[in-house]
Amino acid sequence: MSEALVQNKRTKKLKSPKSFVIPYLVWFSILLVLPSLILIFLSFSTYDFSVNSEIHFTLQNWRYVFGSSYSKNVFWPAIFRSFYISFIVTVVCLLIGYPVAFFMTKMKAKWRALMMAFLVLPLWCNQVLRIVSWRTIFEILNMNYYKFYTFNIVIAMVSMYLPYMILPIYTVLEKIDPKVIEASYDLGCNNIQSFLRVTLPLSLGGIVSGFIMVFLPSLTTFEVSDAVSYNSVLLLGNLIYTRFQGTGGYNVGSIFSLITVIFTMVGFVLILRVDKEGETLI
């Protein structure tokens, strides 16, 4: 009897969730909390890693970003431009990705696997190589002029992030019980009504997840706009890159980075609100 009690205690101890949380908390602290604290420290100080300067705490960096001519002429135009382009990229990915994900659920298993391979294989290719390939294509098509730069950026970004829209939507659509669709037909719905009243609402979690997973990377990227527009279109990611690339820009660049962290956290909160089990996160 005593041995059974001991074994039961050991089983309960092994099943305790606390022991499984510790590694996650360690990596979470190293990869997210610590870098965020460093960014906050740099944003409120004059310390420069490149020259190991003295530490002085100040609000000058925040005033420079939000309360100077730089804010009016550079920062806010870059922010609005980034949101504008990212929104267009996300909408285009949704208009393309939802039909693709929907028809993937109707395919036979072997064709579905082949389609999945076509979506995943480009992600294994180096992203810089794909961006340079698009720039070469635009040069061949004689579209390497300023009036085409926004269009070129949108096309390149759509090709980069389209799988991140398709896969979450496909994950949700695949799990919809066919009996639910059949029930809508029995209740008098045609194909369009069944899609609008049943399929679309049930796939809303995948749509929101895909929307955020495309919007956030396109909002903060810099290499696409740099390569395709020949450094002529300034986005939020470009502001961060140029600040951390040179000397003395870590403090202001930290503010830009904190803005992207906030956007990312808001995005994941929205995902978890519509997908509490995290099934659409890839």
Disulfide bonds with the S-S distance in Angstrom:
none
